[in-house]
Amino acid sequence: MAKDKQTGAATLSREEPVKNPITPAAPVVTKTVPTRSTIGEPARTAALPFGRQNYMFMLIGIGTILAGFFIMSLDKEEFGFGFLGLTLGPIVVMAGFVVEFFAILTRPKS
């Protein structure tokens, strides 16, 4: 680059080529994924995440939770402040949640 003597600004001369500040984009590489033929193969069933024992415990836990709420609704005291609404019902509901926790964390039998 040469400087203009009058203005002091830089100007391009014919001797220096113009440099392109924009670089060309990298080539896009695409991969093709081969497809597998399913003709003649037996149908695969997805394995369930839990075993039969787990699902049975889950149903028992849901039943216990519902029974606890039903027990709380049986309380005849005002606003449910009796023994059934404040003590027995919540204990039964908590027991149902413990059964659910056990049902989820128990490893299914192989």
N, C-alpha and C positions, 0 to 999 in steps of 0.2 A: 504494500500500500504506500502510496505517495501522499504527502501532505500538500495541500494547496497553499501557495505562498501568500495569497491575499487574505484568505479567511482562516487558515490554519486547520481546516477540516480535512479529514482523511478521504481520499478519492481512490478509486480503483484504476490501475493502469493496465495496458494491454499485456504486460509481461506477467502479471500474476493471475492465475485462473481463479474464478469464483468458487469458493468452497460451499458446498451444500450442507447446511447444518442438520438437515433431516436425513436420518439414516434409513435405508430401506427396511421394511418389515421382514421379520424372520419368516421363512416358509412354514406354512401350516402343514403339520403331519397328521394324517388321519389313519386310524387303524380300523381294519374291518374285523368284526368278531364273527367267527364261523358259527353258523346255527346248526344245532343238532336235530336230526330227524327223530321224531317221536313215534314213527310208524312201527308197529310191532312190539313196542315196549309196554310192559304192564303199567297200569296207572299207579302212581305213587300217592300214598296218603300222607298228609302232614301229621307228624307226631304231636300229640297233645302235650302241652307244657307240664301238666300234672298227671299223676296216676289216679286210679279209681279211689284209692284210700284218701288222697288229698281232697278230691271232690266230695267225698262223703263227709269228711271233717268240715269242709266249707258249708255244706248244707246244714250240718248240726250246729255250727256256729251261727249261721243266719237265723235258724230256728230259736236258738237260745237268746239272741239279741231281741228278736220279736217278742219272745215270751217275757223278757225283762220289761219291755215297754208296755206290754199288756198288763203286767203286774203293777206297774206304776199308775196305769189308768184306773185300776180297781180301788185305789185309795179313796176313802169317803171323807177324809178330813178336808177342811177348807184349803184350797190352793195346793193340795197334795202334800201337806206337811205331816202326814202320818208315817207310821213305820213302813208301809208298803211303798210309798212315794219317795221317801228319803233314804231308806236303808236297803231293803230287800231288792227292789227293782233295779237300782243302780249297780248293786253287786252282781245280779244276774246278767245285766247288760255287759259289765266289765268281763265277766267270765266268758260270755260269747265272743268278745273281741280277743281274748286270750286264745280261745279255740281257733278263731280265724288266723291269728298270728302263727299258731302251731301248724295249721293246715297249709299255709303258704310256705313255711320254711322247712317242712318235712320233705326229705328227699324221696321221690317215688321209688317203689320197688321195681327192680328190673326183671 
